[in-house]
Amino acid sequence: MRAVGIVFSNIHDNSVPELSRIRTLGSIPFGGRYRLIDFPLSNMVNSGIDTVGIITKSNYQSLMDHVGSGKDWDLARKDGGVIILPPYGDANNSTLYNSRLEALKGITSFLFRADEDFVVMTDCDAVCRINYNDVIESHILNRADITLVYTKRESNEKATVFDLDNEGRIVGVSYNDRPSEGVANVFTNVFVMKLSLLQNIVMDSITHNKVHFTRDVIAPNLESMKIMGYEHKGFYAGITSLQAYFNSNMLMLDSDIRHEVFGDRSVFTKIRDSAPTKYGNCAVVKNSLIADGCEIFGEVENSIIFRNVKIGRGAVIKNSIVMQNTVLGENSALNCIIADKNVTVTGRKNLSGSENHPFYIGKGIMI
């Protein structure tokens, strides 16, 4: 039951344009010390998948720096391991892709070199823990052609939604362009199928100029192919907008959710050697996640603080996400702020968004 993994690092870049303008979605920081790609990579490794191709498109320098050789995920191997698949990587592909299927057309050499039985494809737009072995076992038991993973939740963001029959077979696919009320079977963008089937799908798509996997492959073949759904019942947070990114980070302050996501050290990331965080005599920290290397002389409450952040005396940070190497001057205040890397807020500034509309400060900006 060997499987090869494929991770799409930037299919949903447009969902969070503020954060993906200078980086691919997979390298967006999350939870104080992680990147979004850490979650699918860790799920692959924890499921025994030791050959993983990461499809890139643009702005992927930080992604390559983060993933490196893959040693922090135990993927630095002579045979297999992690493989970065840049655009134009195939001699027969001279155009930049705009969809999942077009991206797969550009990695045909990778697909046909692989000799595993199954393939697991996933995106970087979600925070969750999932055992892909369970999905593969369900796929085999159901004798399915394709298995798609879904989760039951309110489709309050744009999403692909499934209709299933009593046996769990997908009988309908719809695209919610507008938020809707009620619980739905929301697609998590995880696919499982035989590698040989994916190879055939890609070659057929090249021949017939198909471009969209769900619309051109899944939806038209619901009757001719056995396409099953697999319900993910654990925690799932989709990063579908800046608001969703903010909300998902804030959920990590809940100890139960944090343990479900990060428990047993099951999420791996690039190890950085930093000094312990230094707390001044007047520092106050409440219900927050603080990474190493920080210097805190002010007050932090209900916030996520990344590495090497400096918070001056009398400064207050509440309900905010502050990324690496940011400096907050004395007697300044942040509330409901997302501050990207290397931001400087000088003394006596008061910046505030709201829980329903956090204010974003771009990388390297000085205020």
PyMOL commands that set and color helices and strands:
alter all, ss='L'
color gray80, all
select helices_A, chain A and resi 13-15+17-20+25-27+38-46+61-67+71-73+100-105+108-113+132-141+195-208+213-221+242-251+255-265
alter helices_A, ss='H'
color red, helices_A
select strands_A, chain A and resi 3-8+29-30+34-35+51-55+81-85+118-123+126-128+146-154+159-164+170-176+183-194+227-231+236-238+278-279+284-286+289-290+295-296+299-301+304-305+310-311+316-318+321-322+327-328+333-335+337-339+344-345+350-352+359-361
alter strands_A, ss='S'
color yellow, strands_A
deselect
rebuild
show_as cartoon
